[in-house]
Amino acid sequence: MDHSSVRKRDGLEAVMNEYGTAVKRFIYTYVKNWETAGDLSQDVFVTVYEKWETFEGRSSMKTWIFKIAANKAKDHLKSWNHRKVSLFEHSFENEKANRLSLEEEAVLKEEKQHLLSMMMEMPVKYRELLLLHFEHELSYQEISDICSLPVSTVKTRIRRGSEKLRKSYVYQERRGTGHE
């Protein structure tokens, strides 16, 4: 194995350690299934490895990886296989809603889980931007690069999404339907 391959492998290992969990959680916001999110996360890092030499540094490594992740998740949602599986799983939705995986319990604390579930009900155009900004602490410019949107649109959607989330949270708390 030559020196550049060793560097590339070491670099991949470093970015997987740093961003692996965050990428999986980000993909989960699209696909709403931990197993699928795990599979797609692996695909993201395979792509990162394959395209390592094409990274030009015009954005941060984090932004580049999250853009790949967003594209993988969106491609998955467009795929025929996903639509077919979604139709099948829809019939078991109530049964699945009553169970939380161990991974979910470990990753999300009670309050954060409540907010995340509310966020998951939001349209993708708000959900993905809110998660990138608040959960992954990306700047407006980085989100703009990942989502191919003008910075002004990113700011507006984050503001509107935050307002919708706050109003929904307050409404649920007043009705007593919030988390227990």
C-alpha positions in Angstrom: 0.0 0.0 0.0 1.5 3.4 -1.0 1.8 6.4 1.3 -1.2 8.3 -0.2 -3.5 5.3 0.4 -2.4 5.1 4.0 -3.1 8.9 4.4 -6.4 8.5 2.7 -7.5 5.6 5.0 -6.3 7.4 8.1 -8.2 10.6 7.0 -11.3 8.6 6.4 -11.0 7.0 9.8 -10.7 10.4 11.4 -13.7 11.9 9.7 -15.8 8.8 10.5 -14.9 9.1 14.1 -15.7 12.8 14.1 -18.9 12.9 12.0 -20.2 9.3 11.9 -22.9 9.6 14.6 -23.9 13.1 13.4 -24.2 11.9 9.8 -26.4 8.9 10.9 -28.6 11.1 13.0 -28.9 13.7 10.1 -29.9 11.0 7.6 -32.4 9.6 10.1 -34.2 12.9 9.9 -35.0 12.1 6.3 -35.6 8.4 6.4 -37.0 8.0 9.9 -35.5 4.5 10.3 -32.3 3.8 12.2 -31.2 0.7 10.2 -31.6 2.5 6.9 -29.8 5.6 8.3 -26.9 3.3 9.3 -26.8 1.8 5.8 -26.9 5.1 4.1 -24.2 6.5 6.5 -21.9 3.7 5.5 -22.6 4.6 1.8 -21.7 8.2 2.6 -18.3 7.3 3.9 -17.7 4.9 1.0 -18.4 7.9 -1.3 -16.1 10.1 0.8 -13.3 7.5 0.5 -13.9 7.1 -3.3 -14.0 10.8 -3.9 -11.3 11.8 -1.3 -9.0 13.2 -4.0 -11.9 15.4 -5.4 -12.3 17.3 -2.2 -11.0 20.8 -3.1 -11.4 22.5 0.2 -13.8 25.2 -1.1 -16.0 24.3 1.9 -15.2 22.6 5.2 -14.8 18.8 5.2 -17.9 18.7 7.5 -20.0 20.7 4.9 -18.8 18.4 2.1 -19.7 15.2 4.0 -23.1 16.6 5.0 -23.8 17.5 1.4 -23.1 13.9 0.4 -25.3 12.7 3.2 -28.2 14.9 2.2 -27.9 13.8 -1.4 -27.8 10.1 -0.4 -30.9 10.5 1.8 -32.8 12.4 -0.9 -31.8 9.8 -3.5 -33.0 7.0 -1.1 -36.4 8.7 -0.6 -36.8 9.0 -4.4 -36.0 5.3 -5.0 -38.7 2.8 -5.9 -37.5 0.4 -3.2 -38.1 3.0 -0.5 -41.6 3.8 -1.6 -42.5 0.2 -1.8 -41.1 -0.5 1.7 -42.8 2.6 3.1 -46.2 1.4 1.9 -45.6 -2.0 3.5 -44.4 -0.5 6.8 -47.2 2.0 7.0 -49.6 -0.8 8.0 -47.4 -1.5 11.0 -46.9 2.2 12.0 -48.9 2.1 15.2 -47.1 -1.0 16.5 -43.7 0.6 15.7 -44.7 4.0 17.3 -45.0 2.3 20.7 -41.4 1.0 20.7 -38.2 2.9 21.0 -34.9 1.3 20.1 -32.1 1.2 22.6 -30.1 3.4 20.2 -32.8 6.0 20.2 -33.0 6.0 24.0 -29.2 6.3 24.3 -28.9 9.1 21.7 -31.9 11.3 22.7 -32.7 12.5 26.1 -36.4 13.0 27.0 -36.7 16.7 26.2 -34.6 16.5 23.1 -36.5 13.5 21.9 -39.8 15.4 22.3 -38.5 18.3 20.3 -37.0 16.1 17.7 -40.3 14.2 17.2 -42.1 17.5 16.8 -39.4 18.6 14.3 -39.9 15.3 12.3 -43.5 16.3 11.7 -42.4 19.5 10.0 -41.9 19.8 6.3 -38.4 18.7 5.1 -37.7 22.3 3.9 -37.7 23.4 7.6 -36.6 20.2 9.3 -33.4 19.7 7.5 -32.3 23.3 8.0 -33.2 23.4 11.7 -31.2 20.2 12.3 -28.2 21.3 10.4 -28.2 24.6 12.2 -29.1 23.6 15.8 -28.1 20.0 16.0 -25.0 20.0 13.8 -24.1 23.7 14.5 -23.5 24.6 10.9 -23.4 28.2 9.8 -26.0 29.7 7.4 -23.3 29.6 4.6 -22.5 26.0 5.2 -26.2 25.0 5.1 -26.5 27.1 2.0 -23.7 25.1 0.4 -25.1 21.7 1.5 -28.7 22.4 0.4 -27.9 24.6 -2.7 -30.1 27.4 -1.4 -29.4 31.1 -1.1 -28.2 32.2 2.4 -31.3 34.5 2.7 -33.6 31.5 2.1 -31.7 29.5 4.7 -32.1 32.2 7.3 -35.8 32.7 6.5 -36.6 29.0 6.7 -34.7 28.5 10.0 -36.5 31.5 11.5 -39.9 30.3 10.2 -39.2 26.7 11.2 -38.1 27.8 14.7 -41.3 29.8 15.1 -43.5 26.9 14.0 -41.7 24.6 16.3 -42.0 27.0 19.3 -45.8 27.5 18.6 -46.3 23.8 18.3 -44.4 23.1 21.5 -46.3 25.8 23.5 -49.6 24.4 22.1 -48.8 20.9 23.2 -47.7 21.9 26.6 -50.9 23.9 27.2 -53.0 20.9 26.1 -51.0 18.6 28.3 -50.1 16.4 25.4 -46.4 17.1 25.6 -43.9 14.5 26.8 -44.4 12.9 30.1 
